[in-house]
Amino acid sequence: QVQLVESGGGLVQAGDSLRLSCAASLRADNIYAVAWFRQAPGKEREFVAATRWSTDEIYYGDSVMGRFTISRDNAKNTGYLQMNSLKPEDTAVYYCAASGENGLERVGYQFGFAAAYDYWGPGTQVTVSS
């Protein structure tokens, strides 16, 4: 069982930056991929970014391409989401998610599918004021 805890959310102004962290439990050797999703009030959960845990294979959602960067520190079992040039429409609860290889396999290795991820953190609020 992998446990995830996000941190780093907060209230910022448009144009500012934030870095979110996702700390995984000690059994992170079972992780195949880590992803970030977000959900704004009244909207569906949206894919933000994903990365393979052991390679540099990376994917981004269209709305964050060029502004957000996903990364990881395998030694610390921690994933990160660097968010630059934040916009009010980035306001949402951000969730970290992790998957073993079975999870990605059952969705055809579509890293942007929430159904691929078996483990989820409780979320961290990001609010961007205009």
N, C-alpha and C positions, 0 to 999 in steps of 0.2 A: 504494500500500500504506500503510495506516494502522497505526501501532504505538501500543499503549496500555501505560501502566505505572501501576499502583495504588500508593498509599502511605497511611499513616495508621492502619493496623490496630494492634492491640495487645491487652493484657489489662486489663480494667476490671471494676469491680464493678457489680452490678445497680443501675439508676437513674442511672448515669453517662452521659456523652455522648462521642461520637467523631465526627470528621469525616474521611471518606475523600476522597482526591483521585485523579483519573484524568487523567494528562497524555497528550495525543495528539501525534503527530508533526506536522511542519510542514504536511503535506498534509491538514490537517483541513478544508479547504474542500470535501472530498468527503463529509463526514459529514452524514447526514440526521437521525440520532437517536443518542442515547447512553443506555445503560441500565446498571443494576446488577442482578446476579443473585447468589445465594448458594447454597452447597452445604454442608450439614452431613454428618458421617460417616454413611454408610449410608442417606442420603436423596437424593432426586432434586434436580437444580438447580431453584431456586425464583426466580421473578421478584420483584424488590424495587421497582424504580422505573425510569421512562424519561422522557425529554424530547426534544422536537424540538430540533435544534441552533439553528434560526433563529427559533423562536417560543416562546410560553409554554405550548404544549400539553404536559401532564404527566400521567403515570399512576403509580399506586401499587398494590402488592400489598396484599391485605386485611390481612395480618398486621402491616404496618408503617404503615398509614394513620394519620395523626395524630401519629406519633412521628418519622418520617423525612422529610427534605426533600431533594429533588434540585435541583441548580442547575448553572449553567455560567458560565464566563467566556470568551466567544468570543475576546477579545483575547489571552488566555493559552492558548487551545486546551486548556482544562482543565475537567473536570466534577467535581462534588462530590456527596457524600452526607453530609448532616448527620444523625446518628443520636442521638436523645435518648431518655431513659427506657429505656435498654437493659435487656433481660431475658436470663436464661440461655439461653432458646430462640433468641436471636439469634446465638448462637455458630455460626460457619461461616466458610468461606473466601468472601470477597466478590470478585466478578469485575466488572470494567468491560467493557462491550461497545459496539461502534459499528456503525452500519449506513449504507450508502448507500441512496438511495431504492429501488433495485431490490430490496434485501433486504426492506424493509417491504412493498413491492408484492406480492411472491410469497407473503406470508402474509396478504394482505388487510388490511394495516396494523394487524395485531394486535401492538401494541408489547410485549406480555408474552410473545411466543413467542421462545424462544432461537434458533430456526431463522432468524429475521429478521436476525440479527446476524452479519456476516462477520468481524469483528475482535474479538479478545478479549485482555485483559491476562492476566498469569500468576496474578493473585489475591493477596489480602492476608488474613491470618488475623485474625479478630476473636473474642476469647474473653471471655465475660461470666460472672463468678463470682457465685454467690448469697450 
